[in-house]
Amino acid sequence: MRITVLGAGSWGTTVASVLTRRDHESLIWARNPATAEEIDVKHRNERYLAGFPLPKRLRATADLAEAAAHAELLVVGVPTGAFRETLEQVKPDLHPWIPVVSLSKGLERDSLLRMTEVIKEVLPGHPAAALTGPNLAKEIMAGMAAATVIATEDLTVATEIQRVFRRGLLRVYTNHDVIGCEVGGALKNVVAIATGIAQGLGVGDNTRAGVISRGLAELTTLAVAMGGEPSTLAGLAGMGDLVATCISPHSRNRHVGEQLGRGRSLDDILAEMGQVAEGVKTVHAAVQLADQHGLPMPITRTIHRVVTGEITAERAYAGLLRTHPAGHESEPG
């Protein structure tokens, strides 16, 4: 199959590599022509995957029209802030009806839409799916076992995409609950910032475990309010992705939180990274969704106050010392 992956970051490049090794004719689009040339000629992407050789059969281009025309399956791994614009640009050259798979974990800031909803708006008639789960790019490139989820309402389409992605130690499951899978993938980044702050402050593993657990309760509550299924958030797209993102030193969102906990400014942290930490953007949309559904979501709201500069990271964790009694564990808060 001819497959195009849009976005040559760490995850987009990893997925393109997996698909190439699966004997698909894969083409990756990089916004930066130098990155495309490095992948195409040197079979490397040192900025995002330093030290990992890429398959020699993996082709790269900086020509978006060429990338779109090549695809029998389109995989989109650009940041959420560029997601809609990129789809609009490929639309004229895209073959009709081909499936479109989102790799991007977040929410569109102004519309509050999930990425598969953006696909349906911009590319009507194209089956939309999301690939999500605890998938740290460097571990997959190193050949370590991992599990992921293809989420789309049409399980026939999901099964076909599952067959395309399945390879070696990468175990691919299907799920019809797109809402639950995408909300889990988006909100776990916000909780990862919170647990990173805990790491930076050195408040202890008990605190981090509490934040992860209550964070899972928050994202489950929101997903269900939006129409998702609670069982989804107990699986790979919820708890699995949350745990990996919160504990891994490879996690960009955890890194942002850790640096905030050490007293650094958000602007300095992001400038130094040179990469997107989706949780910083997603938290704004998450708070708006919480307001729409009348949900307290205290962790999400606290992180929103931190990233907007209203409170410091240290003050955010002082909130854990509130004296009023907690309610039932099944309740938010």
C-alpha positions as CSV (number, residue, x, y, z in Angstrom):
1,M,0.0,0.0,0.0
2,R,1.1,3.6,-0.7
3,I,1.1,5.4,2.6
4,T,1.8,9.1,3.3
5,V,2.8,10.3,6.8
6,L,2.4,14.1,7.3
7,G,4.9,15.3,9.9
8,A,8.5,14.3,10.5
9,G,8.6,14.7,14.2
10,S,9.6,11.9,16.5
11,W,6.3,10.1,16.3
12,G,5.5,10.7,12.7
13,T,9.0,9.5,11.7
14,T,8.6,6.4,13.9
15,V,5.3,5.5,12.4
16,A,6.6,6.0,8.9
17,S,9.5,3.7,9.8
18,V,7.2,1.0,11.2
19,L,5.1,1.1,8.0
20,T,8.1,0.9,5.7
21,R,9.4,-2.1,7.6
22,R,5.9,-3.6,7.1
23,D,6.8,-3.5,3.3
24,H,4.5,-0.6,2.5
25,E,5.6,2.1,0.1
26,S,5.8,4.9,2.6
27,L,6.4,8.6,2.0
28,I,6.9,11.1,4.8
29,W,6.3,14.8,4.4
30,A,8.6,17.2,6.3
31,R,7.8,20.9,6.5
32,N,11.6,21.7,6.6
33,P,13.3,20.7,3.2
34,A,16.5,20.0,5.1
35,T,14.8,17.4,7.3
36,A,13.3,15.8,4.2
37,E,16.7,15.6,2.5
38,E,18.3,14.2,5.7
39,I,15.7,11.4,5.8
40,D,15.8,10.8,2.1
41,V,19.6,10.8,1.6
42,K,21.2,10.0,5.0
43,H,18.3,7.9,6.4
44,R,18.4,9.9,9.6
45,N,16.3,12.4,11.6
46,E,18.9,13.6,14.1
47,R,16.8,16.4,15.5
48,Y,14.0,14.1,16.7
49,L,15.5,10.6,16.7
50,A,19.2,11.0,17.2
51,G,21.1,7.7,16.9
52,F,18.3,5.7,15.2
53,P,18.9,4.7,11.5
54,L,15.8,4.9,9.3
55,P,14.8,2.3,6.7
56,K,16.5,3.1,3.4
57,R,13.3,2.4,1.6
58,L,11.5,5.3,3.4
59,R,11.2,8.3,1.1
60,A,10.8,11.9,2.2
61,T,9.6,15.1,0.5
62,A,8.9,18.7,1.4
63,D,6.3,18.9,-1.4
64,L,2.9,18.6,0.2
65,A,1.1,18.1,-3.1
66,E,3.4,15.2,-3.9
67,A,2.8,13.7,-0.5
68,A,-1.0,14.0,-0.8
69,A,-1.1,12.5,-4.3
70,H,1.0,9.5,-3.2
71,A,-1.4,8.4,-0.5
72,E,-3.8,5.4,-0.5
73,L,-3.8,5.9,3.3
74,L,-3.0,9.3,4.9
75,V,-1.5,9.4,8.4
76,V,-1.4,12.9,10.0
77,G,1.2,13.5,12.7
78,V,1.5,17.3,12.6
79,P,0.8,19.3,15.8
80,T,-2.8,20.1,16.6
81,G,-2.3,23.8,16.0
82,A,-1.4,23.1,12.3
83,F,-3.7,20.1,11.8
84,R,-6.6,21.9,10.1
85,E,-4.4,24.0,7.9
86,T,-2.4,21.0,6.7
87,L,-5.6,19.1,5.8
88,E,-6.9,22.0,3.9
89,Q,-3.7,22.2,1.9
90,V,-3.6,18.5,1.0
91,K,-7.3,18.4,0.1
92,P,-7.0,19.3,-3.6
93,D,-4.5,16.5,-4.3
94,L,-5.9,13.8,-2.1
95,H,-7.6,10.7,-3.7
96,P,-11.3,10.5,-2.7
97,W,-12.5,8.2,0.1
98,I,-9.1,7.1,1.4
99,P,-8.9,6.7,5.2
100,V,-7.2,9.4,7.2
101,V,-5.5,8.5,10.5
102,S,-4.7,11.1,13.2
103,L,-1.5,10.6,15.3
104,S,-2.0,14.0,17.0
105,K,-3.2,13.9,20.7
106,G,-4.9,17.1,21.6
107,L,-7.9,19.4,21.0
108,E,-8.4,22.2,18.6
109,R,-8.1,25.3,20.7
110,D,-10.9,27.5,19.3
111,S,-13.4,24.9,18.2
112,L,-12.6,22.4,21.0
113,L,-12.9,19.7,18.4
114,R,-11.1,16.4,18.5
115,M,-8.8,15.6,15.6
116,T,-11.1,13.1,13.9
117,E,-13.8,15.7,14.0
118,V,-11.5,18.1,12.2
119,I,-10.8,15.4,9.6
120,K,-14.6,15.0,9.0
121,E,-15.1,18.8,8.7
122,V,-12.2,19.4,6.3
123,L,-12.3,16.1,4.4
124,P,-15.9,14.9,4.3
125,G,-16.3,11.4,2.9
126,H,-12.9,10.2,4.2
127,P,-13.1,7.6,7.0
128,A,-11.4,9.2,10.0
129,A,-9.5,7.2,12.7
130,A,-7.1,7.9,15.6
131,L,-4.0,6.0,16.5
132,T,-3.4,6.3,20.2
133,G,-2.0,4.6,23.3
134,P,1.3,4.4,25.3
135,N,3.6,4.8,22.3
136,L,6.9,6.4,23.2
137,A,8.7,6.8,19.9
138,K,12.2,6.0,20.9
139,E,11.2,2.8,22.6
140,I,9.4,1.6,19.5
141,M,12.4,2.6,17.3
142,A,14.6,0.5,19.7
143,G,12.4,-2.5,19.0
144,M,10.7,-2.7,22.4
145,A,7.3,-4.3,22.7
146,A,4.3,-1.8,22.7
147,A,0.6,-1.8,22.2
148,T,-1.5,0.8,20.4
149,V,-5.2,1.4,19.5
150,I,-6.9,2.2,16.2
151,A,-10.1,4.0,17.0
152,T,-12.9,4.5,14.5
153,E,-16.6,4.0,14.6
154,D,-16.5,1.6,11.6
155,L,-14.8,-1.5,12.9
156,T,-14.4,-2.9,9.3
157,V,-12.2,0.1,8.5
158,A,-10.5,-0.3,11.9
159,T,-9.6,-3.9,11.1
160,E,-8.1,-3.0,7.8
161,I,-6.0,-0.2,9.3
162,Q,-5.0,-2.6,12.1
163,R,-3.7,-5.0,9.4
164,V,-1.6,-2.2,7.8
165,F,0.0,-1.1,11.1
166,R,0.6,-4.5,12.8
167,R,4.3,-5.4,12.9
168,G,6.5,-7.5,15.1
169,L,6.3,-6.4,18.7
170,L,3.8,-3.6,18.0
171,R,0.4,-5.0,19.0
172,V,-2.5,-3.1,17.5
173,Y,-6.0,-3.3,19.0
174,T,-9.2,-1.8,17.6
175,N,-11.8,0.3,19.4
176,H,-15.1,1.9,18.3
177,D,-15.1,4.5,21.1
178,V,-13.3,7.3,19.3
179,I,-14.4,9.9,21.9
180,G,-13.0,8.0,24.8
181,C,-9.7,7.3,23.0
182,E,-9.1,10.8,21.8
183,V,-10.1,12.5,25.1
184,G,-7.8,10.1,26.9
185,G,-4.9,10.9,24.5
186,A,-5.4,14.6,24.8
187,L,-6.0,15.0,28.5
188,K,-3.2,12.7,29.7
189,N,-0.8,15.4,28.5
190,V,-2.3,17.9,31.0
191,V,-1.9,15.4,33.8
192,A,1.7,14.7,32.7
193,I,2.5,18.3,33.2
194,A,1.0,18.0,36.8
195,T,3.1,15.0,37.6
196,G,6.2,16.6,36.1
197,I,5.7,19.5,38.4
198,A,5.6,17.1,41.3
199,Q,8.9,15.6,40.1
200,G,10.5,19.0,39.8
201,L,9.4,20.0,43.3
202,G,10.5,16.7,44.8
203,V,7.2,16.2,46.6
204,G,7.4,12.4,46.5
205,D,6.1,9.3,44.8
206,N,2.9,9.2,46.9
207,T,2.0,12.6,45.6
208,R,2.7,11.7,42.0
209,A,0.7,8.5,42.3
210,G,-2.2,10.5,43.8
211,V,-2.1,13.0,40.9
212,I,-2.0,10.3,38.3
213,S,-4.9,8.4,39.9
214,R,-7.1,11.5,40.3
215,G,-6.0,12.7,36.9
216,L,-7.4,9.5,35.4
217,A,-10.7,10.1,37.3
218,E,-10.8,13.6,35.7
219,L,-10.2,12.6,32.1
220,T,-12.7,9.7,32.5
221,T,-15.3,12.1,33.8
222,L,-14.9,14.4,30.9
223,A,-14.8,11.6,28.3
224,V,-18.0,10.2,29.6
225,A,-19.7,13.6,29.7
226,M,-18.7,14.0,26.0
227,G,-20.2,10.6,25.1
228,G,-17.3,8.2,25.7
229,E,-17.3,4.9,27.5
230,P,-15.6,4.6,31.0
231,S,-14.1,1.3,30.1
232,T,-12.0,2.9,27.4
233,L,-10.2,5.1,29.9
234,A,-9.2,2.0,31.9
235,G,-7.4,0.7,28.8
236,L,-4.5,1.6,26.6
237,A,-5.9,4.9,25.4
238,G,-6.6,6.0,29.0
239,M,-4.6,4.5,31.8
240,G,-1.9,3.0,29.6
241,D,-1.1,6.3,27.8
242,L,-1.4,8.3,31.0
243,V,1.1,6.1,32.9
244,A,3.6,6.1,30.1
245,T,3.4,9.9,29.6
246,C,3.5,10.7,33.3
247,I,6.5,8.5,34.3
248,S,8.7,8.4,31.2
249,P,11.8,10.8,31.0
250,H,11.1,10.8,27.2
251,S,7.7,12.6,27.7
252,R,7.8,16.2,26.5
253,N,4.8,17.2,28.7
254,R,6.3,15.6,31.8
255,H,9.5,17.5,31.0
256,V,7.7,20.8,30.8
257,G,6.1,20.2,34.2
258,E,9.4,19.1,35.8
259,Q,11.1,22.3,34.6
260,L,8.1,24.4,35.9
261,G,8.5,22.7,39.2
262,R,12.1,23.8,39.3
263,G,11.1,27.4,38.9
264,R,11.8,28.0,35.2
265,S,9.4,30.1,33.0
266,L,7.2,28.4,30.5
267,D,8.5,30.5,27.7
268,D,12.1,29.6,28.4
269,I,11.3,25.9,28.7
270,L,9.4,25.8,25.3
271,A,12.1,27.8,23.5
272,E,14.8,25.4,24.7
273,M,12.8,22.3,23.7
274,G,12.1,23.4,20.2
275,Q,9.3,20.9,20.1
276,V,5.6,21.0,20.8
277,A,4.2,19.9,24.2
278,E,0.5,19.4,23.4
279,G,-0.6,19.6,27.0
280,V,0.2,23.4,27.2
281,K,-2.3,24.1,24.4
282,T,-4.8,21.4,25.3
283,V,-5.3,22.6,28.8
284,H,-7.1,25.8,27.5
285,A,-9.6,23.7,25.5
286,A,-10.0,21.3,28.4
287,V,-11.0,24.0,30.8
288,Q,-13.6,25.3,28.4
289,L,-15.0,21.8,28.0
290,A,-15.1,21.4,31.7
291,D,-17.1,24.6,32.0
292,Q,-19.5,23.4,29.2
293,H,-20.2,20.2,31.1
294,G,-20.2,21.6,34.6
295,L,-17.2,19.6,35.8
296,P,-14.9,20.7,38.6
297,M,-11.7,19.1,37.2
298,P,-9.4,20.6,39.8
299,I,-6.1,19.3,38.4
300,T,-6.8,20.5,34.9
301,R,-7.9,23.9,36.2
302,T,-4.8,24.2,38.4
303,I,-2.5,23.4,35.5
304,H,-4.3,26.0,33.4
305,R,-3.6,28.6,36.1
306,V,0.1,27.6,36.1
307,V,0.6,27.8,32.3
308,T,-1.2,31.1,32.1
309,G,1.1,32.5,34.8
310,E,-1.7,33.1,37.3
311,I,0.0,31.0,40.0
312,T,3.4,29.3,40.4
313,A,4.0,25.6,40.2
314,E,4.9,25.6,43.9
315,R,1.6,27.3,44.9
316,A,-0.3,24.8,42.7
317,Y,0.9,21.9,44.9
318,A,0.2,23.8,48.1
319,G,-3.4,23.3,47.0
320,L,-3.1,19.7,47.9
321,L,-3.0,20.7,51.6
322,R,-6.6,21.9,51.5
323,T,-8.3,21.1,54.7
324,H,-11.9,20.4,53.6
325,P,-12.7,16.7,53.5
326,A,-12.5,14.7,50.2
327,G,-15.6,13.0,49.0
328,H,-16.2,9.5,47.7
329,E,-13.3,8.3,45.4
330,S,-15.7,7.8,42.6
331,E,-16.5,11.6,42.6
332,P,-14.3,14.2,40.9
333,G,-12.1,16.4,42.9
